Structures are given as structure tokens and as C-alpha cells.
Amino acid sequence: MTTPSVTASTATTPSPTALTSTVVRLKLSLLRNGLRQSGGRRAAYVASAVVVLLFAVAQLLGLIALRGHAHADAVVVLLAAVLGLGWAVMPLFFPSGDETLDPTRLVMLPLRPGPLVRALLMASLVGIGPLFTLCLAVGSVIAVAHGGAAYAVGVVGVALTLLVCVALARAVAAANIRLLTSRKGRDLAVLSGLVIAVGAQVVNFAVQRLGSGGLGQLDPVADVLRWLPPASAIGAVHSVSEGAYGTAAAQLAVAVAAPAAALTVWARQLTRLMTSPDGSTLQAADPGPRARTSTGLSRLLPAGRTGTVMERSLRYIWRDPKTKAAWVTSLAIGLIVPVFNAVQGTGSIYFACFAAGMLGIQMYNQFGQDTSAFWMVAMTISSPRDAYAELRARALALLVITLPYATLVTVVTTALLGDWERLPEVLGLSFALLGAMLGTGAWTSTSFPYSIPQEGYKNVVPGQAGLAWISIFGGMVAAALLCAPVIALEVWLNADADGEHRLWLLLPLGSAYGALLTLAGLRLAAPRTARRLPEILTAVSKG
């Protein structure tokens, strides 16, 4: 039991000032020792720090230049809101970025929640993130402050903005610390790249809309956000500049209440975390729920080896963090690219084929996701027929997801563009491309296998990057060349005056051609797989 860590007598509890100093020095030591581990890590940290600081200075100068603009208040309010949102979600996707985010590491020490909250809060103010936030908050105040009273409120607004961001991050981390230290938490960390990619697309779309319509489009959103922390602290500065002192007081009250509420929730979460038994202990004591198994998926799949391999592949997609991240990224980007371009009015219906291309990549390096456990698969393959059954089942598992999803993306893109007459030809082209990538993926999985490391964010172990490039990009080029007959037929039908009435033929022809390419790729890869089992096992076991 860990209860004594909170209920210990005050005689053994350090003073709040000493505790704060110790925790701050602890964070500095953790940072310093982490940089000493390797020169590469030290260089990466210095480079990232320089980039962040340069970006912060550029943002500060840009906000200062915005001073006097008619919509400056809308820009800074929206910026403060995005900043707060970033601090709130950061612990969910980067739980290892700050070791002090996990208070359970201090559970055996005689610490009370109140002093611990103050100490960890001060430690949170040490780092590049708080400095970046401070620069943006100062620049926002300068952009909207006019008069001595506004600058006085701006000093309070900057402090409140920083306090809200830090307290919110700590409260979210404490509330989800059990999740962040579990397998699902590691999944979230792996998916952080997807969040950045999707966020970049959203930002790009928003910038384009602002470039065409002007900053005035932000006013309705800013009118709502200026009452939400931490944007309310910056909004109070603008209200004082406009002479609306009552509104400014209400906005400051909201900004003050937010960190108070976050600190209260944080303290309660600390008490619960440091006095309750670990969830893994409870599961070990009560093995009943662990004995339950789900057979729903098995009942929906074919019998025999095909169903077993399909179930294993689908479970990899759901359970393995790296495989799940690759699939979610492909699903998201395969939808974002055609849909965003269609919404912006710059898209083409042929962009829908991007989904088939992104999903077809998942067929490449099929054995790499098995890592060293591939030896169990190799023990079940004694002939080209067994290898063909293995590869066919893996391709069918991919088709369970890729075929309906590629169809969905094509239909959605067609609906947004209103070009329903071209739906059959684009579906046929997408199915042909998907079939070509499944066929080439089976062959490259056998010819150029590489290992996927289980730890870290890299998808290729050192020394096998060349294999990965050859497998993915070589296969993609081969798939595009194999689709040349369907593309040529489509061009010919579009060029012919009477061919437009026969474009619907591309749907059955493209589907049949894609299926033929898949079967041909599987047939060619099967004998090679049966012969190269030792080489494949060696290649995928290096992670």
C-alpha cells in the first residue's frame, strides 16, 4: 500500500520552499542527464531548441507588427485559444517529453498533495515550451494593448495565460497517467505524427480560406473564444483598451477561475493516484476478466488457414502500435487529400485514387510486422502452396478494410464535386491500382523484407533503410506501370467522341484487371517465399 506517502507526519515532510527548489533542480538534472546520453540526442535537442526559439521570436515580431490592425484582437484571441488547446493535448501524445509529468514516481516519498502541486507547477515553468508560450503571450498583449491600464492588465494576462496552460497540462496528465503508462498510451504517442499531419492540413486549409476572405472571418469565432481561458486573459487586455472595464473584469475572473479549477482537479488526482493501488495489481488478484475471450471475429472469417491468418493480421492492425499508426495515418491522409482539395474547389475526382494508393502500401513488408515471431509462421510453410495460402489470406485481410474504404472515399469525393458520371471509371481505376499494389506488395514483402523496431518512433531499424526505400517506392512505381493499360484505356475513351458512353466499362474491367494483378503477384511471390524463409526470418528479426 502507498497510503503513508500522503498521510505521513509533518515532521518528515520537507518545507514547501525546499520541496519546490528540489523538484526544480530535479527537472534540470533530468534534462541535463538526458542530454549526456548521446551526442545525437544533445544535437537534436539543441537544434530543436534553436528552431523553436527562432519561431517564437518570429511570432513575437509578427504580433507586434499586427498592432493597430482592425482584426488584431481576433487573431491574438484565437492564437491564445489554440495555445491552450495545445498544452491540454500535449501530455496525451508526448507523455515521455517530461519525466515529472508522472507523479506516481514520487509515490514512496512523504509528500502532501498541496506542496507537491506547487513544486511541480514551478517545475513546469522550466523548459522551452513555457518560454515559447511567454513570447506569444507578450506579443499578443503588445498587439492589442493601448494605454497604461491595458498594459497593467496585460502583465496579469500574460501570467494568467501561462498559468492556465501549465495547470491544464498537468491536470490532464494526472487524470490520464494510468492510460499514458499503458499500451494504449504508447499507441497515442505513436499516433502523434498523425495528429501533426492532420493539423498541418487543417492549418493549410484555414490559411487558404483566410487568404481569400481576409481576417474578418475570425471575428465570429473570436467573439466566443474571448470568454474561454486562456484566451479570456488576452481578451481582457483588449476590453480595457476599448474602455469596457466591466467586460474586462468578467474576462479576468474567468481567467482566474480556470487555473484554480485545474489546480483543484490536479490536487485531487494526485491524492487518488498516491493512495490507491495500481490497476495491474488488481488485475493480477482477479484473473476472472482476463479469462474472457472474444470469438466474434473468428465466426465472421473463413474456416481453416485462411481465416486464422486473416484474424491474426486484423489483430495486428488493432493491437500493434506501429501497425495501428501506419493504418490510421493511411486512412486519414487517404481521405484528407481528396476531400480537402474538393472542398477548396481545386480538387479532381481522380484524387480519390490517392486512398487506394495509401492503403495499398500496407501490403508492403508483410512479414516485417511479425518481427522475430515470424519463425512460427515459417514453421507452417513447407511448400509454395502453403506460402500462397499465407500471402492470400494476408491480402484478403487488407481487402476487408481497403476495398470498402477506397469505395467510400471515391463516393464522397464524387459527391463533393458533383461529377457522378465519372464515378464508375474512377472506381475502376482505384480498384486496378489497389490490385496492382497488393500484387507488387506480396512480391516485395518476400524480396525486400525489413525489420520494424518495437521501441521508439522509427519504422526501420538502422542499416535497412535502403531495403525499405526499394520495397515501398520500387513497388509503387511498378504498380503505377502495371496500371498503364487501364489508364491508357481511360484516356482513349475520354478522347473519343463516342467513348464517353462506354466509360462505365472501366468499373468491371478495372476490377477484373486489379484482381488479376493481385493473383499474379501472389503466384509469383509464393515459390520465392517458400525458398527464402531463413533469409526473411533473419531480416525481420533485427528490430
C-alpha positions in Angstrom: 0.0 0.0 0.0 1.2 3.5 -0.8 -1.1 5.4 1.6 1.7 6.5 4.0 3.2 8.7 1.3 0.3 11.2 1.8 -0.5 10.7 5.4 3.0 10.9 6.8 3.6 13.2 9.7 4.7 16.8 9.1 7.9 16.1 10.9 9.2 14.1 8.0 7.7 16.4 5.3 10.1 18.9 3.7 9.1 22.6 3.7 7.2 23.9 0.7 10.1 26.1 -0.3 12.7 23.4 0.0 10.4 21.0 -1.9 9.9 23.4 -4.8 13.6 24.0 -5.1 14.3 20.3 -5.0 11.8 19.5 -7.7 13.0 22.3 -10.0 16.6 21.1 -9.6 15.4 17.5 -10.2 13.9 18.5 -13.5 17.1 20.3 -14.5 19.1 17.3 -13.6 16.8 15.0 -15.6 17.2 17.3 -18.6 21.0 17.5 -18.2 21.4 13.7 -17.7 19.2 13.0 -20.7 21.4 15.2 -22.9 24.5 13.4 -21.7 23.3 10.0 -23.0 24.5 10.6 -26.6 25.8 13.3 -28.8 22.9 12.8 -31.3 20.3 13.4 -28.6 22.2 16.5 -27.5 22.4 17.8 -31.1 18.7 17.1 -31.7 17.7 19.0 -28.5 19.9 22.0 -29.3 18.7 22.1 -32.9 15.0 21.8 -31.9 15.5 24.5 -29.2 17.1 26.9 -31.7 14.2 26.3 -34.2 11.6 26.8 -31.5 13.2 30.0 -30.2 13.6 31.4 -33.7 10.0 30.6 -34.4 8.9 32.2 -31.1 10.9 35.4 -31.9 9.3 35.5 -35.4 5.9 35.1 -33.9 6.6 37.9 -31.4 7.7 40.3 -34.1 4.8 39.3 -36.2 2.3 40.0 -33.4 4.0 43.4 -32.7 3.7 44.3 -36.4 0.0 43.4 -36.1 -0.5 46.2 -33.6 -3.1 48.7 -34.9 -4.7 46.2 -37.3 -8.5 46.2 -37.3 -8.7 42.4 -36.6 -5.6 42.1 -34.3 -7.8 41.2 -31.3 -9.4 38.3 -33.2 -6.0 36.9 -34.2 -4.5 37.1 -30.7 -7.6 35.6 -29.0 -7.6 32.7 -31.5 -3.9 32.2 -31.0 -4.3 32.1 -27.2 -7.1 29.5 -27.5 -5.0 27.3 -29.9 -2.1 27.6 -27.4 -4.2 26.4 -24.5 -5.6 23.5 -26.6 -2.0 22.5 -27.5 -1.0 22.4 -23.9 -4.0 20.4 -23.0 -3.5 17.6 -25.5 0.3 17.6 -25.4 0.6 15.2 -22.5 -1.6 12.7 -24.3 0.6 12.4 -27.3 4.0 13.2 -25.8 3.9 11.5 -22.4 7.7 10.9 -22.3 8.6 14.5 -23.0 8.7 15.4 -19.3 9.5 12.8 -16.7 7.9 14.9 -14.0 4.5 14.6 -15.6 4.2 11.2 -13.9 3.7 11.9 -10.2 3.5 8.2 -9.3 7.3 8.1 -9.4 7.2 10.1 -6.2 4.6 7.9 -4.5 7.1 6.5 -1.9 8.2 9.9 -0.7 6.5 11.6 2.3 4.8 14.4 0.3 1.5 16.0 0.6 -0.6 17.0 -2.4 -0.6 20.7 -1.7 3.2 21.3 -1.6 3.7 18.8 -4.4 1.3 20.7 -6.7 3.2 23.9 -6.1 6.5 22.3 -6.6 5.5 20.5 -9.8 3.9 23.7 -11.1 7.1 25.6 -10.7 9.0 22.8 -12.4 6.5 23.0 -15.3 7.7 26.6 -16.0 11.2 25.3 -16.8 11.7 24.5 -20.4 11.3 25.6 -24.0 7.6 25.2 -24.1 6.9 27.8 -21.3 9.3 30.2 -22.9 7.6 29.8 -26.3 4.2 30.4 -24.6 5.6 33.5 -22.8 6.8 35.0 -26.1 3.4 34.5 -27.7 1.5 35.9 -24.7 3.7 39.0 -24.6 3.4 39.6 -28.3 -0.4 39.2 -28.0 -0.6 41.8 -25.3 1.5 44.3 -27.2 -0.6 43.8 -30.3 -3.9 44.8 -28.5 -2.8 47.0 -25.5 -3.4 50.7 -25.7 -2.8 52.8 -22.6 -1.3 52.3 -19.2 -4.3 50.5 -17.8 -4.2 48.0 -20.7 -0.5 47.3 -20.2 -1.1 46.8 -16.4 -3.8 44.3 -17.1 -1.6 42.8 -19.8 1.0 41.9 -17.2 -1.6 40.0 -15.3 -3.0 38.5 -18.5 0.4 37.1 -19.5 0.9 35.5 -16.1 -2.6 34.0 -16.2 -2.2 32.7 -19.8 1.0 30.9 -18.8 -0.5 29.6 -15.6 -3.7 28.3 -17.3 -1.6 26.5 -20.0 0.7 24.8 -17.5 -2.0 23.9 -15.0 -4.2 22.5 -17.7 -1.4 20.3 -19.0 -0.7 19.0 -15.5 -4.3 18.3 -14.7 -4.8 16.4 -18.0 -1.6 14.4 -17.4 -2.6 13.4 -13.9 -6.1 12.4 -14.9 -4.8 10.1 -17.6 -1.5 8.9 -16.1 -2.7 5.3 -16.0 -3.6 5.5 -19.6 -0.3 7.1 -20.6 1.8 4.4 -18.9 -0.2 1.6 -20.5 -0.1 0.1 -24.0 -2.9 2.4 -25.2 -0.8 5.3 -24.0 2.1 4.2 -26.2 -0.4 3.9 -29.1 -1.3 7.6 -28.6 2.4 8.5 -28.6 2.9 6.7 -31.9 -0.2 8.4 -33.3 1.3 11.9 -32.5 2.7 12.1 -36.0 -0.8 11.6 -37.4 -2.1 14.5 -35.3 0.6 16.7 -36.6 -0.1 15.7 -40.2 -3.8 16.2 -39.9 -3.3 19.5 -38.0 -1.0 20.7 -40.8 -3.7 20.0 -43.4 -6.3 21.9 -41.3 -3.9 24.9 -40.8 -3.2 24.9 -44.6 -6.9 24.9 -45.3 -7.6 27.7 -42.8 -4.7 29.8 -44.2 -6.1 29.5 -47.7 -9.6 30.5 -46.6 -8.2 33.5 -44.7 -6.1 34.5 -47.7 -9.2 34.6 -49.9 -11.6 36.0 -47.4 -9.5 38.1 -45.1 -9.0 38.1 -41.3 -12.6 39.4 -40.8 -13.7 35.7 -40.9 -12.1 35.2 -37.5 -14.4 37.7 -35.7 -17.4 35.4 -35.0 -15.1 32.7 -33.6 -13.1 35.2 -31.6 -16.3 36.6 -30.0 -16.9 33.2 -28.4 -13.3 32.3 -27.6 -12.6 35.6 -25.8 -14.7 34.2 -22.9 -12.8 30.9 -22.7 -9.5 30.6 -20.9 -6.7 31.3 -21.6 -8.0 33.5 -24.4 -10.1 35.4 -21.9 -7.0 36.8 -20.3 -5.8 38.3 -23.6 -9.4 39.4 -24.4 -9.4 41.4 -21.1 -6.5 43.4 -22.3 -8.4 44.4 -25.5 -11.5 45.2 -23.5 -9.6 47.6 -21.3 -8.1 49.2 -24.4 -11.7 49.8 -25.6 -12.8 51.2 -22.3 -15.0 48.2 -21.4 -13.8 47.8 -17.9 -16.8 45.6 -16.7 -16.2 43.2 -19.5 -12.5 43.1 -18.8 -13.2 42.3 -15.1 -15.5 39.4 -16.1 -12.9 38.0 -18.5 -10.2 38.2 -15.9 -12.5 36.5 -13.4 -12.9 33.6 -15.9 -9.1 33.5 -16.5 -8.5 33.3 -12.7 -11.1 30.7 -12.1 -9.7 28.4 -14.8 -6.3 27.7 -13.2 -7.9 27.5 -9.8 -10.2 24.8 -11.0 -7.4 23.0 -12.9 -5.2 23.0 -9.7 -8.1 21.7 -7.6 -8.6 18.8 -10.0 -4.9 18.2 -10.2 -4.6 18.0 -6.4 -7.5 15.5 -6.2 -6.0 13.4 -8.9 -2.7 13.4 -7.1 -4.3 12.3 -3.9 -6.2 9.5 -5.7 -3.1 8.3 -7.6 -0.8 8.3 -4.5 -3.3 6.5 -2.2 -4.9 3.9 -4.5 -3.4 0.5 -5.5 -2.1 0.1 -9.0 -4.6 -1.3 -11.6 -2.2 -4.1 -12.6 -2.2 -5.4 -9.0 -6.0 -5.6 -9.1 -6.0 -7.5 -12.4 -3.4 -9.9 -11.0 -5.5 -10.6 -8.0 -8.7 -11.1 -10.0 -7.9 -13.1 -13.2 -11.5 -13.7 -14.0 -12.0 -10.9 -16.6 -8.7 -11.9 -18.3 -10.1 -15.4 -19.0 -12.8 -14.0 -21.3 -12.1 -14.3 -25.0 -13.8 -12.9 -28.0 -14.9 -15.2 -30.8 -17.0 -12.8 -32.8 -14.2 -12.1 -35.3 -13.5 -15.8 -35.8 -17.1 -16.6 -36.6 -17.1 -14.0 -39.4 -14.0 -15.3 -41.2 -13.5 -18.3 -43.4 -12.5 -21.6 -41.8 -9.1 -23.1 -42.0 -5.7 -21.4 -42.5 -7.2 -18.5 -44.4 -9.4 -17.4 -41.5 -6.7 -17.9 -39.0 -4.2 -15.8 -40.9 -6.8 -13.1 -41.6 -7.7 -12.9 -37.9 -4.0 -12.6 -36.9 -3.5 -9.8 -39.5 -6.5 -7.9 -38.3 -5.5 -8.3 -34.7 -2.1 -6.9 -35.6 -3.8 -3.8 -37.0 -5.8 -3.3 -33.9 -3.2 -4.2 -31.2 0.3 -3.5 -32.5 1.1 0.3 -32.0 3.3 0.6 -35.1 0.9 -1.2 -37.4 -2.1 0.7 -36.0 -0.3 4.0 -36.5 0.5 3.2 -40.1 -3.1 2.2 -40.8 -4.6 5.2 -39.2 -2.2 7.5 -41.0 -3.1 6.0 -44.3 -6.8 6.0 -43.7 -6.7 9.7 -42.6 -4.4 11.0 -45.3 -6.2 9.0 -48.0 -9.4 10.8 -47.1 -8.0 14.2 -46.3 -6.1 14.8 -49.6 -9.1 14.3 -52.0 -11.7 15.7 -49.6 -9.8 18.9 -48.7 -9.0 19.6 -52.3 -12.6 19.1 -53.3 -13.8 21.4 -50.6 -11.4 24.1 -51.6 -12.6 23.8 -55.2 -9.1 22.8 -56.5 -9.6 19.1 -56.5 -10.2 16.5 -59.1 -12.2 13.3 -58.9 -9.0 11.3 -59.8 -7.6 12.4 -56.4 -9.9 9.7 -54.9 -7.3 7.1 -56.2 -5.0 8.5 -53.5 -6.9 6.5 -50.9 -6.2 3.2 -52.8 -2.6 4.1 -53.1 -2.1 4.9 -49.4 -3.9 1.8 -48.3 -2.1 -0.4 -50.8 1.2 0.5 -49.2 0.1 -1.6 -46.2 0.7 -4.7 -48.2 4.4 -4.0 -48.5 6.7 -5.7 -45.9 4.0 -8.0 -44.6 6.5 -10.1 -42.7 8.2 -7.2 -41.0 5.3 -6.7 -38.6 5.8 -10.3 -37.3 9.4 -9.4 -36.2 11.2 -12.4 -34.6 7.8 -14.2 -34.2 7.9 -14.9 -37.9 9.6 -18.2 -37.1 6.2 -19.5 -36.0 4.8 -18.6 -39.4 7.8 -20.2 -41.2 7.2 -23.5 -39.3 3.7 -23.7 -41.0 5.1 -23.2 -44.6 6.6 -26.3 -46.2 5.7 -25.7 -49.9 4.8 -22.9 -52.3 1.1 -23.9 -51.8 1.4 -23.1 -48.1 3.2 -19.8 -48.9 0.4 -18.9 -51.4 -2.3 -19.6 -48.8 -0.4 -17.4 -46.3 0.0 -14.5 -48.7 -3.5 -14.8 -50.0 -5.0 -14.6 -46.5 -3.0 -11.5 -45.7 -4.1 -9.9 -48.9 -7.8 -10.7 -48.1 -7.4 -9.2 -44.6 -6.2 -6.0 -46.2 -9.1 -6.1 -48.7 -11.6 -6.3 -45.8 -10.6 -2.7 -45.0 -9.2 -1.2 -48.1 -11.9 -2.2 -50.6 -14.9 -0.5 -48.8 -12.8 2.4 -47.7 -11.5 3.2 -51.2 -15.1 3.0 -52.4 -16.2 5.3 -49.7 -13.6 7.9 -50.4 -14.4 7.8 -54.1 -18.1 8.3 -53.5 -17.5 11.1 -51.0 -15.1 12.9 -53.4 -17.6 12.5 -56.3 -20.4 13.9 -54.1 -18.4 16.9 -53.2 -17.5 17.6 -56.8 -20.9 16.6 -58.1 -19.4 14.6 -61.0 -21.4 11.4 -60.7 -20.9 10.5 -64.4 -17.3 9.7 -63.7 -17.8 7.6 -60.6 -17.6 4.2 -62.4 -14.4 5.0 -64.2 -12.7 6.3 -61.1 -13.8 3.3 -59.1 -12.4 1.0 -61.8 -9.1 2.9 -61.8 -8.9 2.8 -57.9 -9.6 -1.0 -57.9 -7.0 -1.6 -60.6 -4.4 0.5 -58.6 -5.3 -1.4 -55.4 -4.9 -4.7 -57.1 -1.6 -3.7 -58.6 -0.2 -2.6 -55.2 -1.4 -5.8 -53.5 0.4 -7.9 -56.1 3.6 -5.9 -56.1 3.4 -5.7 -52.3 3.4 -9.5 -52.0 6.5 -9.8 -54.2 8.4 -7.0 -52.4 7.5 -8.4 -49.0 9.3 -11.6 -50.0 12.2 -10.0 -51.9 13.0 -6.9 -49.7 11.8 -7.7 -46.1 13.0 -5.4 -43.3 12.5 -5.3 -39.5 10.2 -2.8 -37.7 11.6 -1.8 -34.3 9.2 -2.2 -31.4 10.5 0.7 -29.4 10.9 4.3 -30.5 9.3 6.2 -33.3 11.3 4.8 -36.3 9.7 2.3 -38.6 13.0 0.8 -39.9 16.0 -0.5 -37.9 19.4 1.1 -38.7 21.0 -0.5 -41.7 17.8 -1.5 -43.5 16.6 1.9 -44.7 17.7 1.0 -48.3 15.6 -2.1 -48.2 12.6 0.0 -47.1 13.1 2.5 -49.9 13.4 -0.2 -52.5 10.4 -2.1 -51.2 8.0 0.9 -50.9 9.0 3.2 -53.8 10.0 0.5 -56.2 6.7 -1.3 -55.6 4.7 1.9 -56.1 6.5 2.7 -59.4 5.9 -0.9 -60.5 2.2 -0.7 -59.5 1.8 2.5 -61.5 3.4 0.9 -64.6 1.1 -2.1 -64.3 -1.9 0.2 -64.2 -0.8 1.8 -67.5 -3.3 -0.3 -69.7 -6.3 0.9 -67.6 -5.0 4.5 -67.7 -4.4 4.3 -71.5 -7.9 2.9 -72.0 -9.4 5.6 -69.9 -7.5 8.3 -71.9 -8.6 6.8 -75.2 -12.3 6.6 -74.1 -12.2 10.2 -72.9 -10.6 11.4 -76.2 -13.1 9.5 -78.4 -16.3 11.4 -79.1 -18.4 8.3 -78.6 -16.2 6.9 -75.8 -17.9 8.8 -73.0 -20.9 6.5 -73.2 -18.6 3.5 -72.7 -16.6 4.8 -69.7 -18.8 2.7 -67.3 -16.9 -0.3 -68.7 -13.9 0.8 -66.8 -15.5 -0.4 -63.5 -15.8 -4.1 -64.4 -12.6 -4.0 -66.5 -10.6 -2.2 -63.8 -11.9 -4.5 -61.0 -11.1 -7.6 -63.0 -7.7 -6.3 -64.0 -6.9 -5.5 -60.4 -7.9 -9.0 -59.2 -5.8 -10.5 -62.0 -2.7 -8.5 -60.9 -3.2 -9.5 -57.3 -3.5 -13.2 -58.1 -0.4 -12.9 -60.4 1.6 -11.2 -57.7 0.6 -13.8 -55.1 1.5 -16.7 -57.5 4.9 -15.2 -58.3 5.7 -14.5 -54.7 4.7 -17.8 -53.2 7.6 -20.0 -54.5 10.1 -17.3 -53.6 8.6 -17.1 -50.1 8.9 -20.8 -49.6 12.6 -20.7 -50.7 13.6 -17.6 -48.7 12.2 -18.4 -45.3 15.5 -18.3 -43.4 16.5 -15.0 -45.1 13.2 -13.5 -44.3 13.4 -14.5 -40.7 16.9 -13.1 -40.4 15.8 -9.8 -42.0 12.7 -9.2 -39.8 14.4 -10.3 -36.6 16.8 -7.3 -36.3 14.4 -5.0 -34.6 
